[in-house]
Amino acid sequence: MSQNNVMLVLQANEEARPMVEAIQKDNQDAIVETQPAMIKITSPGKLVIKAETMEEIIGREWDPQELQLVLISLAGNVDEDYDHFTIYWDN
């Protein structure tokens, strides 16, 4: 992993699938690696999960804190608010 990549590792389960879909939709540079028990997502510099995108995919309101239910690990600084969950590196 490059030093400037952020990383998010999620459990490979039904709750994580829409999150991965939202990440891929909103982060064109994200690389998704699926393994039997986990999904590793890397992206150069920044990765954003937008509540608006998640809500479109799952058809209900989504609280970014729901990510904590499937989160295994992450690399980067976290900025979390009611409308997004962002992982980034300061330049």
N, C-alpha and C positions, 0 to 999 in steps of 0.2 A: 504494500500500500504506500502510495506516495505521501510524503509528509504533509502536503496541502490538501489531501482528501479527507472529507468527513466520512464517518461510517455509522451505520445503524444496523443492529442485528436484532431480528424479531423471531419469535417462535413461529414455526411453520404450521399454522392452524387456520381455521375458518375466519377468526377475528382479524388476522393479519392480512388476509387476501385483499380486502378493499383498500387497506392502507398502502399496500404495495402498488395497487392499480393507481391510486391517487398520486403517489410519489412519482411513478413513471409518467403520468400525465403532466405533472407540474414541473418536473426536473428532467429535461431532455438528455442531460449528460449523466444521469444516474445509471450505474451498472448494478444489475440484480443477479446475485448468485444464489440459486436454490439448492439446499442440501436436505437430507431427510428430516432433520429436526429443527432447522433454522433457515432463515433467509437473510443474507448479508447484502446490504446496499451501500455502495460507495458513490461519492460524487465529489468533483473538484470544488473545494472551497466552501460550498453551502448546499444544504438540502432542506426543502420546505415541505411540510404537510399542511395544506390549507383546509380549514374546517369546511369552507364552501364546497370544495371539490369532494371531500369525504361525504358530505351531506347529499350531494348529487348522486354519488355512487350507491350509498346505503339507503337513501330514501327517508332519512330521519335526521334530527339534530345530532351533532357529534361534538363531544367535548374533547379537546386535545389531550386531556389527562387520561383518556381511555387507552392511549398508546402505552401507558405504564403497565397495562394488563398483559401485554405480549412482548414487552421490551426485554431483551437479554443483555445488550450492551450498546454503548455508543462511544464515538470518539469525536470530540469537538466541543465547542461552547454551546449552551442551550439557551434559547430565547423562546419562552412559551407564554402564550396569551390566549384569550378566548377564541381567537380566529386563526391561530396557526401554532405549529410546533416547528421550530427552526434549529438546525444544527449548523454551526459555521466556525471558521477559523478567522481570527483577527489577522489582518495583514500588517 
